């Protein structure tokens, strides 16, 4: 009689039996109630960690339980396989991203199978496979046809030494992570998706998810979309034909404007100062912020500014107000310019106190007094010092002042969103090629559907200098599909969030070579009944997935409006050595060291044995 439980032998025998019998293989069966359970698929970094195990174990338990209850369950697995780490590995060690990625996939697949998770491995996908990214390109072309995909310039982090665009995480203390060169801001042509056209729908449809998604996630999505209702107001520049437009949610404070403030990136920032005594100071100030990495630019600790030497005219009062450039005004939100009301906005108040600018109260609290020199009053109340609007409550005054702006043609009621269109261009190799050709004769030409996929070339050199695809002449040089003359391919690749924005639909029909997926199969399985993953994806991935689903519904590929019925955010698993990373570095070891090995290492150091 065996005295010990031979778990290794027993488990290996069972795993082999499960695989041979395809125990968890799933097909559409309209006689059964379906249930689609899905965990966010992993990036194939090479190792499964405990965060993965926790996530996947939850889905495994749910899947097994519901199968035993008689439901027809779909529980697939795949790989979010494009991205920077593979390319960085190529630069560092010379291993081609494809080889690095597929070796990692093989290793991680074996680890998952050894854990015995109940996946239908026949549905496995890898986003770096042409069988998958062909459909990224197809969807892009459909978006291009509908005007959802378009091209314009965008400001990026640029390394002048490596001649390459850097992600925010590659900028360390304002310098390139690899060569230590100071990073600058540069405008380059980029491809965008017009997600802002879907802002209101994305916001309204959050109502469908109440009680099914964590409240914190719904709040984060709502805040990211950032709907605000107010007025756009035109401030003419004195002695000029220029007009500065601002968006404000507080038109009731218009009579309290004491200065204007432009973002350093605003097109008028330098132009307004030309010919004034402030020209040199303004140029220096603007240059400082144009060369600042995006991540740092968006975090302002100390408010700074410079006067342009020019004035704007308050359209309601006729008063002259000085125009400043201020670092706390961001280009890309609203119009990149604000009407500053220090008495009723704390940021404006701090700036005004620092530079000795007027503070003009125009709203008083409903009850009690307020020291406006001490602090801004940001609440609503009763209008004062506002000509014919004195005595009105804020809400009523907003409507009446906005109507007055519209009547005079100097403003209009406006709905604004914090959400910005999605820049999908990446100046890197390891991603989906954007299916666009540039022809001197025909302009911008989409690659014909029958020519998809546009394949990533394999013969690429990884020097860390510039975009590797630009150096592959046989990829770049092509012929125009319209006129047949020599033309150039787009060398940008797509943001990897594209890959994860519809992968859950590909699982419904992963081997389809005629379409991204079959409509009937998608309609059977979708929506995902339970989606499990980290709350760190609460905004971008989940928002982009919702956007893609709504677009695919518009073109008739799916019936559902929302991709995920219920969302479970499983919580974080902290790294074992999260508090002592510096110590491990000093000791010359990594986080894979065991506690006993660490004790031994420390003891040897104490004994002087190194």
Secondary structure, DSSP 8 states (H G I E B T S, - for coil): ---S--HHHHHHHHHHHHHHHTTT-----TTS-EEEEEE--B---S---HHHHHHHHHHHHHHHHHHHTT-EEE---EE---SHHHHHHHHHH---HHHHHHHHHHHHHHHHHHHT----GGG-EETTSHHHHHHHHHHHHHHHHTTSEEEEEEEEEEETTTTEEE-GGGEETTEETTT--BEEEEEEEEEEE-GGGGHHHHHHGGGGGBTTB-HHHHHHHHHHH-EEEEEEEEEEBTTSS-EEEEEES-GGGGGG--EEEE-TTSTHHHHHHTTSTTHHHHHHHHHHHHTS-HHHHT--SS--EEEEEEEEE-TTT--EEEEEEETTS-TTSTTSEEEE-TTS-HHHHHHHHHHT------EE-SSS---TTTS---S--EE-S-GGGTT-BHHHHHHHHHHHHHHHTSEEEEEEES---EE-EE-SSSS-B--EEEETTTEEEE--GGG------S-----SSS-GGGG-HHHHEEE-TTT-SEEEE---EE-THHHHTTHHHHGGGTT-SSSSS-HHHHHHH-SEEEEEE-GGGTTHHHHHHHHHHHHHHHTTS-S-S-SEEEEEE------TTTT-HHHHHHHT--TT--HHHHHHHHHHHHTT--
